[in-house]
Amino acid sequence: MAKGRPNRYAVGRMIKLYAFLGNHGREYSGNRHNVAWLFLESLPFYPSLQWKRGFKGRWAQRETPLGRTWFIVPETYMNLSGDSVAEIARFYKVEPGEVLVAHDELELGFGFFGFKKGGGLGGHNGLRSMKERLGTADFMRLRFGIGRPSHDDVAGYVLSDFSRDEREKLECSVFPRAATALDLCAERGFDEALAAYAKVNALA
């Protein structure tokens, strides 16, 4: 690095691409599987984003204290999410370690959220597609707990809607705290956000 030039990575790993996984279509909009889309739409800066069509979905860009970032909402359906994310990542030369994927998580109880660095796929079709298309599972995650059902129909459970009470808790407690966590990630880098928000019970 040239003498006197500020190191923009000094505060930690910069996330350049934020991907929000879900299923495209009105019938899926309130599903547990679409919690990442619900979170995105709750963010204070969401209305100011200038969305465009491309990369097999909707995408937008935003300036943050660490530089320019991109947002992608794949509209390929969950099991092909990686097609969309890999396409925009290649175009803007974003490495897998600079990608943050927001998604639902069966292994976290409802009300929990948190950042995670890489890891397993947990049977999540969207994450599996991400690994296949990016060539690695070493991308960053922002997980939203939906808990496991008491029955064996996991597919039916993730494709069922949140109850009215659950939506209220998401909108009033989980999403505001997760938005604060995302702001920290954008302003100070992923590593600091991970240290502060690895697993949070927003309902406690």
ChimeraX attribute file (.defattr): number of C-alpha atoms within 10 A of each C-alpha:
attribute: neighborCount
match mode: 1-to-1
recipient: residues
	/A:1	6
	/A:2	6
	/A:3	5
	/A:4	6
	/A:5	7
	/A:6	9
	/A:7	9
	/A:8	14
	/A:9	11
	/A:10	11
	/A:11	15
	/A:12	16
	/A:13	19
	/A:14	24
	/A:15	24
	/A:16	25
	/A:17	24
	/A:18	23
	/A:19	25
	/A:20	24
	/A:21	29
	/A:22	28
	/A:23	23
	/A:24	17
	/A:25	9
	/A:26	8
	/A:27	11
	/A:28	15
	/A:29	18
	/A:30	17
	/A:31	20
	/A:32	27
	/A:33	29
	/A:34	25
	/A:35	29
	/A:36	23
	/A:37	23
	/A:38	20
	/A:39	21
	/A:40	18
	/A:41	13
	/A:42	16
	/A:43	15
	/A:44	10
	/A:45	10
	/A:46	13
	/A:47	10
	/A:48	9
	/A:49	12
	/A:50	11
	/A:51	16
	/A:52	12
	/A:53	12
	/A:54	16
	/A:55	20
	/A:56	18
	/A:57	20
	/A:58	16
	/A:59	21
	/A:60	18
	/A:61	17
	/A:62	14
	/A:63	10
	/A:64	14
	/A:65	11
	/A:66	20
	/A:67	13
	/A:68	14
	/A:69	20
	/A:70	19
	/A:71	22
	/A:72	26
	/A:73	27
	/A:74	25
	/A:75	21
	/A:76	18
	/A:77	17
	/A:78	21
	/A:79	17
	/A:80	22
	/A:81	27
	/A:82	25
	/A:83	20
	/A:84	25
	/A:85	29
	/A:86	23
	/A:87	16
	/A:88	20
	/A:89	20
	/A:90	12
	/A:91	9
	/A:92	12
	/A:93	12
	/A:94	17
	/A:95	16
	/A:96	24
	/A:97	18
	/A:98	20
	/A:99	25
	/A:100	25
	/A:101	23
	/A:102	25
	/A:103	25
	/A:104	26
	/A:105	25
	/A:106	21
	/A:107	14
	/A:108	19
	/A:109	14
	/A:110	21
	/A:111	20
	/A:112	23
	/A:113	27
	/A:114	23
	/A:115	27
	/A:116	22
	/A:117	17
	/A:118	15
	/A:119	11
	/A:120	12
	/A:121	15
	/A:122	11
	/A:123	10
	/A:124	17
	/A:125	16
	/A:126	23
	/A:127	25
	/A:128	21
	/A:129	22
	/A:130	27
	/A:131	19
	/A:132	15
	/A:133	18
	/A:134	21
	/A:135	12
	/A:136	13
	/A:137	20
	/A:138	19
	/A:139	21
	/A:140	22
	/A:141	22
	/A:142	27
	/A:143	24
	/A:144	31
	/A:145	24
	/A:146	23
	/A:147	18
	/A:148	17
	/A:149	13
	/A:150	8
	/A:151	8
	/A:152	9
	/A:153	10
	/A:154	13
	/A:155	10
	/A:156	11
	/A:157	20
	/A:158	21
	/A:159	17
	/A:160	17
	/A:161	19
	/A:162	19
	/A:163	12
	/A:164	9
	/A:165	8
	/A:166	14
	/A:167	17
	/A:168	12
	/A:169	16
	/A:170	25
	/A:171	14
	/A:172	13
	/A:173	16
	/A:174	23
	/A:175	24
	/A:176	17
	/A:177	18
	/A:178	24
	/A:179	16
	/A:180	14
	/A:181	23
	/A:182	19
	/A:183	15
	/A:184	18
	/A:185	26
	/A:186	22
	/A:187	18
	/A:188	21
	/A:189	22
	/A:190	26
	/A:191	19
	/A:192	17
	/A:193	23
	/A:194	20
	/A:195	12
	/A:196	15
	/A:197	22
	/A:198	18
	/A:199	18
	/A:200	19
	/A:201	17
	/A:202	19
	/A:203	12
	/A:204	7
